[in-house]
């Protein structure tokens, strides 16, 4: 079954392979998008490209894990009274 690529509008049989090979993001691009990815504010095609990159890149997946850890710690810091 063919699926339409949201980036190039081409019909493809394997979306993940197509995006990884035809529309890859660089490590720097993914790292710049991680915060917005975590917040859920990316458009769908960009989010899909980030996900495709993260599934095959331990380095960027580690950056995402670090971001999540920092957010978790920040969420649990005590609030200082004024």
N, C-alpha and C positions, 0 to 999 in steps of 0.2 A: 504494500500500500504506500503510495507516494504522499508526502507531506510538503506543503508549500513553505519555503524558507521566508521568514519574516524580513530578512535583510536584503535578499536579492530577488525575491519572488519566484525563484526557480523551484520546480517540483523535484523533490529528492526522496530517495528510498530510505536513507538513514540520516536523520537530521543531525544527530550528534557528530557523526563522522564528517558530514558536509560542513558544519560550522567550524569544527576544529581545523579542517584542511583549507577551506575557502575563506573563512572570516576569522582567523585567529586573533586574539588579543595578545599583546606583549605582557611580560611580567609587570612592567612599569604601568601600563594601562590598567591592568587588573588591580594593582595596589592602589592606584588613584581612585578606583571605583568601589573598593571594599566597604568603606563606611556607608556609602549610598546603597550598596547591595544589602548590607546588614539592616539598614533602615527601611528597606523595601521601596525605595524611591526611584529605582531605575526603570526605564521603559522595558517592555517585555523582550525585544530582540537583544538589547544590551545585557539584560539579566541572564538570558539564555547563553550568551557568549561567555559571560563571567563563569557561570556554572560549568560549561564545557571545559573551560580552562582549569577551574578548580579541581575537577575530577581527575585531571591528569598531571597536576603540578603540586608536589609536596611543599615546595617553598611558599607558594601563594596560599595554599591551604593552611600552612603554619601561620602566615601573617593574619589570616582570618581568625584562627584560633586565638592568637595573641590579642587581637582587637576585641574579641568576645570576652576574654579574660579581663582585660582592662575595664571594659564596660561593666562587667560583673562586680569587680572590686569597687569601682566608682559608685555603683548603685547601693553598695552596702557600707559606705563610709558614714560615720556619724555626722549629724548636722550640728554645726556649732551655733550655740545660742548667742544672740547679740546682747 
